[in-house]
Amino acid sequence: MADPSTYRPAPGSIPDAPGVYKFRDASSRVVYVGKAKSLRSRLNSYFADLSGLHPRTRQMVSTAASVEWTVVSTEVEALQLEYNWIKEFDPRFNVRYRDDKSYPVLAVTLHEEFPRPHVYRGPRRAGVRYFGPYSHAWAIRETLDLLLRVFPARTCSNSVFKRHTQIGRPCLLGYIEKCSAPCVGRVNAEQHRQIVDDFCEFLAGRTDVMVRRLERAMAEASEQLEFERAARLRDDLGALRRAMEKQAVVLGDGTDADVVAFAHDELEAAVQVFHVRGGRVRGQRGWVVEKVEDMDEAALVAQFLSQFYGEQVDVAAHTEGTDVSGGPVPKEVLVPALPEDADALTEWLSGLRGARVRLRVAQRGDKRALADTVARNAGEAFAQHKLRRAGDLTARSAALQELQEQLGLDTAPLRIECVDISHIQGSDVVASLAVFEDGLPRKSEYRRFEIRDAATEGDVASIAEVIRRRFSRYLKETSSGEEAERPGLDPETGRPRKFAYPPNLLVVDGAGPQATAAADVLAELGITDVAVVGLAKRLEEVWPPAEEYPVVLPRTSEALYLLQRVRDEAHRFAIRYHRQKRSKRMTTSQLDNVPGLGQARKNALIKHFGSLRRLKQASVDEISGVPGVGRRTAEAVHAALVGERSNSGGKSES
């Protein structure tokens, strides 16, 4: 750990102006980014008595080895620059309010000929409209089940849709009138899209129009003595109203607001956001994050708004056709306390929205009542988090401390890397490198390798090759910039190089021979400050290199549990890469001998049919229907695959 006094700027050298600052560690990696109205006042506060600093702040300034700053003209510029740097460098001590991909949303695939609504988790995609996020998937399914009675859009997967198109019969939903059955031609593409458009309009908050339309249709049916139709419309109207009741009316029509609340202590903070669109709660999100500095509620508000809405606007900008709860930035943001730079934040948010945004504290009425509800949710989430995570930080610290003691390391292994090999009988040999920092996976640092020279010589040689390639890159990237101030950074982009940071502990999947091979490579490269162990699967023994006996950790040891997690992550990552390579090889190899079929058209065929098995079952006409594939090529593909199928059938019979 560095002594902050060793890199403290000279007195009077820090400007008394707004700006953004970066703390870097000994490897020049950015560990924290912040902004300040007065750089001098803010930075001097970091170099006060260490015992008086917030625990995470103390850890940050002790991890850092240098500090630098950039002066800007206004606080709005500081907000924008701070957000851009946090996004670019992903500093370990900064809070990132990223969307949790486990949040379910209701996605509508508008880019398809026959769009379908479905429950979805994952990154946003172009041409898809999203509603939510919701706290629970069952809430979406209940609402969707009610609305399908009024808006009978297809909800089946593409494979199910194609199958029922081929057999000419609808699925169960088609028979019970919860699907308009476009698969069998009950409605055409234009009619089905109108159903989906009405569905989206209803979810977007324009419910009154649909209710009035159904009421008029029901009255007309009654006047014309069509009582069965009127009864069906009455039931549809009831289904709509039940769906509307699931999202309580909390504010006046037309209200477009996000309501934010916090619950926090000295070390952590929970934030809850309710998205209100058209006067109804359309979605809810929540996070629990560690506090890097001693922050009051106003400071938490400032940090959250800049991170959250910057991220939302970036997602919307890179995903055309996305609609998340009505828009990235609402007309109004209700917060529990106004930050010091409220005017700058308001100006910045207005710039993101392209229209005026109000940032204020709700004082009375329905908005105040809703703010209290959000605050209660934040408190409940924080209490649950405390119960669930009470021992996690202690357990991680204990695991790292135990590893240091059991393996005789100079310091706790804050960065652990693990190498694993994956193959089937020596074919498609690949390797993975998983990285853990502070006892948690850092997936952006994971790497994968295709084994070149040692593929036929066994796992020991493969591990040696991976270690040599990984640490040769490390030496190259740190030595290639010796003339520069920061050898760990790319001089063109300023971003960290891929292999610029060495681990404190290197774990290889295997026993003594694998660990010894890795240690020999490190010694050959002249690297002496990286500890190496092997973790054998059978008895979960920890093998130091060139040792006759392993280190046996207790089965209940937190240190062993951490090593197992690291090894299992590397194993999962390696298997995934191996399966991708094997699948690609098996897919393309059966099409390699087809004359006139290049890689682009191979990929187009597999993408169109979904798998090689379905391509084999396709007719010449179906194959020639793929864009870019002519009749002659389709005949050649069909002949090659049918011939192969016949040959394989003959062999199996013999």
Backbone hydrogen bonds, N-H to C=O, Kabsch-Sander energy under -0.5 kcal/mol:
donor,donor_aa,acceptor,acceptor_aa,energy
2,A,62,S,-3.0
6,T,3,D,-2.3
7,Y,4,P,-1.1
13,S,10,A,-2.3
17,A,15,P,-1.4
19,G,36,A,-2.1
20,V,70,T,-2.2
21,Y,34,G,-2.6
22,K,68,E,-2.8
23,F,32,Y,-2.6
24,R,66,S,-2.5
25,D,29,R,-2.3
28,S,25,D,-2.1
31,V,23,F,-2.8
32,Y,23,F,-1.3
34,G,21,Y,-2.0
36,A,19,G,-2.2
39,L,17,A,-2.3
40,R,15,P,-1.1
42,R,38,S,-2.3
43,L,39,L,-2.7
44,N,40,R,-1.9
45,S,41,S,-1.0
46,Y,42,R,-0.6
46,Y,43,L,-1.0
47,F,43,L,-0.6
47,F,44,N,-0.8
48,A,45,S,-0.9
52,G,49,D,-1.5
53,L,50,L,-1.6
58,R,54,H,-3.1
59,Q,55,P,-2.1
60,M,56,R,-2.3
61,V,57,T,-2.7
62,S,58,R,-1.5
63,T,59,Q,-1.6
64,A,60,M,-2.2
65,A,24,R,-4.3
66,S,24,R,-1.7
68,E,22,K,-2.2
70,T,20,V,-2.7
72,V,18,P,-2.1
78,A,74,T,-1.6
79,L,75,E,-2.3
80,Q,76,V,-2.2
81,L,77,E,-2.7
82,E,78,A,-2.6
83,Y,79,L,-2.2
84,N,80,Q,-2.3
85,W,81,L,-2.4
86,I,82,E,-2.4
87,K,83,Y,-2.4
88,E,84,N,-2.2
89,F,85,W,-3.0
90,D,86,I,-1.8
93,F,31,V,-2.1
94,N,91,P,-1.0
97,Y,95,V,-0.5
98,R,96,R,-1.8
101,K,99,D,-0.5
103,Y,100,D,-2.1
105,V,120,Y,-2.6
106,L,131,F,-3.1
107,A,105,V,-0.7
107,A,118,H,-2.8
108,V,129,R,-2.6
109,T,116,R,-1.9
110,L,108,V,-1.9
111,H,127,G,-1.3
112,E,109,T,-1.5
118,H,107,A,-2.3
120,Y,105,V,-2.7
127,G,320,E,-2.1
128,V,125,R,-1.2
129,R,108,V,-2.5
131,F,106,L,-2.2
134,Y,104,P,-2.8
140,I,136,H,-1.0
141,R,137,A,-2.2
142,E,138,W,-2.4
143,T,139,A,-1.9
144,L,140,I,-3.1
145,D,141,R,-2.5
146,L,142,E,-1.9
147,L,143,T,-2.3
148,L,144,L,-1.9
149,R,146,L,-0.8
150,V,147,L,-1.0
151,F,147,L,-3.5
153,A,151,F,-2.8
161,F,157,S,-2.4
162,K,158,N,-2.4
163,R,159,S,-2.1
164,H,160,V,-2.3
165,T,161,F,-1.7
166,Q,162,K,-2.1
167,I,163,R,-2.2
168,G,164,H,-1.4
169,R,164,H,-0.8
174,G,171,C,-0.6
175,Y,171,C,-1.4
176,I,172,L,-2.0
177,E,174,G,-0.7
178,K,173,L,-2.8
179,C,173,L,-0.9
180,S,152,P,-2.6
184,V,181,A,-1.1
185,G,182,P,-0.9
186,R,181,A,-1.8
192,H,188,N,-2.5
193,R,189,A,-2.2
194,Q,190,E,-1.7
195,I,191,Q,-1.7
196,V,192,H,-2.1
197,D,193,R,-2.8
198,D,194,Q,-2.4
199,F,195,I,-2.0
200,C,196,V,-2.5
201,E,197,D,-2.5
202,F,198,D,-2.2
203,L,199,F,-2.1
204,A,200,C,-2.0
205,G,202,F,-1.5
206,R,201,E,-2.0
207,T,205,G,-1.8
210,M,206,R,-0.6
211,V,207,T,-2.2
212,R,208,D,-2.6
213,R,209,V,-2.0
214,L,210,M,-2.2
215,E,211,V,-2.3
216,R,212,R,-2.4
217,A,213,R,-2.3
218,M,214,L,-2.5
219,A,215,E,-2.2
220,E,216,R,-2.5
221,A,217,A,-2.3
222,S,218,M,-2.0
223,E,219,A,-2.3
224,Q,220,E,-1.9
225,L,222,S,-1.6
226,E,221,A,-3.0
227,F,225,L,-1.4
230,A,226,E,-2.3
231,A,227,F,-2.5
232,R,228,E,-2.1
233,L,229,R,-2.4
234,R,230,A,-2.3
235,D,231,A,-2.2
236,D,232,R,-2.2
237,L,233,L,-2.6
238,G,234,R,-2.1
239,A,235,D,-2.2
240,L,236,D,-2.3
241,R,237,L,-2.2
242,R,238,G,-2.2
243,A,239,A,-2.1
244,M,240,L,-2.3
245,E,241,R,-1.9
246,K,242,R,-0.9
247,Q,244,M,-1.2
248,A,246,K,-0.6
250,V,248,A,-0.6
250,V,279,G,-2.1
251,L,279,G,-1.4
255,T,252,G,-1.8
257,A,276,V,-2.3
258,D,332,E,-1.9
259,V,274,F,-2.5
260,V,258,D,-0.5
260,V,334,L,-3.0
261,A,272,Q,-1.9
263,A,270,A,-2.1
265,D,268,E,-2.4
269,A,289,V,-2.6
270,A,263,A,-3.6
271,V,287,W,-2.5
272,Q,261,A,-2.3
273,V,285,R,-2.5
274,F,259,V,-2.3
275,H,283,G,-2.6
276,V,257,A,-3.0
276,V,274,F,-0.7
277,R,275,H,-0.6
277,R,280,R,-2.5
278,G,255,T,-0.9
279,G,255,T,-1.6
280,R,277,R,-1.3
281,V,248,A,-0.9
282,R,275,H,-3.1
282,R,280,R,-0.8
283,G,275,H,-1.1
284,Q,133,P,-1.7
285,R,273,V,-2.2
287,W,271,V,-2.0
289,V,269,A,-2.8
291,K,267,L,-3.4
292,V,290,E,-0.5
295,M,293,E,-1.2
300,L,296,D,-2.0
301,V,297,E,-2.1
302,A,298,A,-2.0
303,Q,299,A,-2.3
304,F,300,L,-2.6
305,L,301,V,-2.7
306,S,302,A,-1.8
307,Q,303,Q,-1.8
308,F,304,F,-3.3
309,Y,305,L,-1.7
310,G,306,S,-1.0
311,E,307,Q,-1.9
312,Q,308,F,-2.2
313,V,309,Y,-2.3
314,D,310,G,-1.8
315,V,311,E,-2.3
316,A,312,Q,-2.4
317,A,313,V,-2.4
318,H,314,D,-1.7
319,T,315,V,-0.7
319,T,316,A,-0.5
322,T,319,T,-1.3
325,S,323,D,-0.7
327,G,324,V,-1.8
332,E,256,D,-1.3
333,V,358,R,-2.9
334,L,258,D,-3.0
335,V,333,V,-0.6
335,V,360,R,-2.1
342,A,339,P,-1.2
345,L,341,D,-2.6
346,T,342,A,-2.7
347,E,343,D,-2.3
348,W,344,A,-2.4
349,L,345,L,-3.0
350,S,346,T,-2.3
351,G,347,E,-1.8
352,L,348,W,-1.9
353,R,349,L,-2.3
354,G,350,S,-2.6
355,A,350,S,-1.0
358,R,331,K,-2.6
360,R,333,V,-2.0
360,R,358,R,-0.5
368,R,364,R,-0.8
369,A,365,G,-2.1
370,L,366,D,-2.4
371,A,367,K,-2.4
372,D,368,R,-2.1
373,T,369,A,-1.8
374,V,370,L,-2.5
375,A,371,A,-2.3
376,R,372,D,-2.2
377,N,373,T,-2.0
378,A,374,V,-2.4
379,G,375,A,-2.3
380,E,376,R,-2.4
381,A,377,N,-2.6
382,F,378,A,-2.3
383,A,379,G,-2.3
384,Q,380,E,-2.4
385,H,381,A,-2.3
386,K,382,F,-2.3
387,L,383,A,-2.0
388,R,384,Q,-2.4
389,R,385,H,-2.9
390,A,386,K,-0.6
392,D,389,R,-0.9
393,L,389,R,-0.7
395,A,391,G,-2.8
396,R,392,D,-2.7
397,S,393,L,-2.3
398,A,394,T,-2.6
399,A,395,A,-2.5
400,L,396,R,-2.3
401,Q,397,S,-2.4
402,E,398,A,-2.6
403,L,399,A,-2.4
404,Q,400,L,-2.1
405,E,401,Q,-2.0
406,Q,402,E,-3.1
407,L,403,L,-2.2
408,G,404,Q,-0.6
409,L,404,Q,-2.0
414,L,412,A,-1.8
416,I,436,F,-2.8
417,E,505,L,-2.3
418,C,434,A,-2.2
419,V,507,V,-2.3
420,D,432,S,-1.6
422,S,430,V,-2.7
424,I,427,S,-1.4
427,S,424,I,-1.7
430,V,422,S,-2.4
431,A,449,F,-2.6
432,S,420,D,-2.2
433,L,447,R,-2.9
434,A,418,C,-2.3
436,F,416,I,-2.9
437,E,440,L,-2.8
438,D,414,L,-2.6
440,L,437,E,-1.7
442,R,435,V,-2.7
443,K,441,P,-0.6
445,E,442,R,-2.0
446,Y,443,K,-1.3
447,R,433,L,-2.1
449,F,431,A,-3.0
451,I,429,V,-1.5
451,I,449,F,-0.6
457,E,454,A,-1.7
462,S,458,G,-1.8
463,I,459,D,-2.9
464,A,460,V,-2.1
465,E,461,A,-2.1
466,V,462,S,-2.3
467,I,463,I,-2.7
468,R,464,A,-2.3
469,R,465,E,-2.5
470,R,466,V,-3.0
471,F,467,I,-2.5
472,S,468,R,-1.9
473,R,469,R,-1.8
474,Y,470,R,-1.5
475,L,471,F,-2.4
476,K,472,S,-2.4
477,E,473,R,-2.9
478,T,474,Y,-1.9
479,S,475,L,-2.0
480,S,476,K,-2.2
482,E,479,S,-1.5
484,A,481,G,-1.6
489,L,486,R,-1.7
490,D,495,R,-2.8
494,G,490,D,-2.9
497,R,488,G,-2.3
500,A,497,R,-1.2
504,N,415,R,-2.4
505,L,415,R,-1.6
506,L,531,A,-3.3
507,V,417,E,-3.4
507,V,505,L,-0.5
508,V,533,V,-2.2
509,D,419,V,-2.0
510,G,508,V,-1.0
510,G,535,L,-1.0
515,A,511,A,-2.1
516,T,512,G,-2.9
517,A,513,P,-2.3
518,A,514,Q,-2.1
519,A,515,A,-2.4
520,D,516,T,-2.6
521,V,517,A,-1.8
522,L,518,A,-2.0
523,A,519,A,-2.5
524,E,520,D,-2.4
525,L,521,V,-1.9
526,G,522,L,-0.5
526,G,523,A,-0.9
527,I,522,L,-2.7
528,T,526,G,-0.6
531,A,504,N,-1.8
531,A,529,D,-0.5
533,V,506,L,-2.2
534,G,543,W,-2.4
535,L,508,V,-2.3
536,A,534,G,-0.6
536,A,541,E,-2.4
540,E,536,A,-0.8
542,V,551,V,-2.1
543,W,534,G,-3.5
543,W,541,E,-0.6
547,E,544,P,-1.1
551,V,542,V,-3.7
552,V,550,P,-0.6
553,L,551,V,-0.7
557,S,554,P,-2.0
561,Y,557,S,-2.0
562,L,558,E,-2.1
563,L,559,A,-2.2
564,Q,560,L,-2.5
565,R,561,Y,-2.1
566,V,562,L,-2.3
567,R,563,L,-2.6
568,D,564,Q,-3.0
569,E,565,R,-2.2
570,A,566,V,-2.1
571,H,567,R,-2.5
572,R,568,D,-2.7
573,F,569,E,-2.4
574,A,570,A,-2.3
575,I,571,H,-2.6
576,R,572,R,-2.1
577,Y,573,F,-1.7
578,H,574,A,-2.6
579,R,575,I,-2.6
580,Q,576,R,-1.9
581,K,577,Y,-2.3
582,R,578,H,-2.7
583,S,579,R,-2.7
584,K,580,Q,-2.2
585,R,581,K,-2.5
586,M,582,R,-2.8
587,T,583,S,-2.2
588,T,584,K,-2.5
589,S,585,R,-2.3
590,Q,586,M,-0.8
591,L,588,T,-1.2
592,D,588,T,-0.6
592,D,589,S,-0.7
594,V,591,L,-1.4
597,L,594,V,-1.5
598,G,596,G,-0.7
602,K,598,G,-2.0
603,N,599,Q,-2.5
604,A,600,A,-1.9
605,L,601,R,-2.2
606,I,602,K,-2.3
607,K,603,N,-2.5
608,H,604,A,-2.2
609,F,605,L,-2.4
610,G,606,I,-2.0
615,L,611,S,-1.6
616,K,612,L,-2.2
617,Q,613,R,-1.1
618,A,614,R,-0.7
618,A,615,L,-0.8
623,I,619,S,-2.2
624,S,620,V,-2.7
625,G,621,D,-0.8
626,V,623,I,-1.7
629,V,626,V,-2.2
630,G,628,G,-0.6
634,A,630,G,-2.4
635,E,631,R,-2.3
636,A,632,R,-2.0
637,V,633,T,-2.6
638,H,634,A,-2.7
639,A,635,E,-2.6
640,A,636,A,-2.3
641,L,637,V,-2.5
642,V,638,H,-2.7
643,G,639,A,-2.3
644,E,640,A,-1.9
645,R,641,L,-2.3
646,S,642,V,-2.5
647,N,643,G,-2.5
648,S,644,E,-2.7
649,G,645,R,-2.0
650,G,646,S,-2.4
651,K,647,N,-2.1
652,S,648,S,-2.0
653,E,649,G,-1.6
654,S,650,G,-1.7
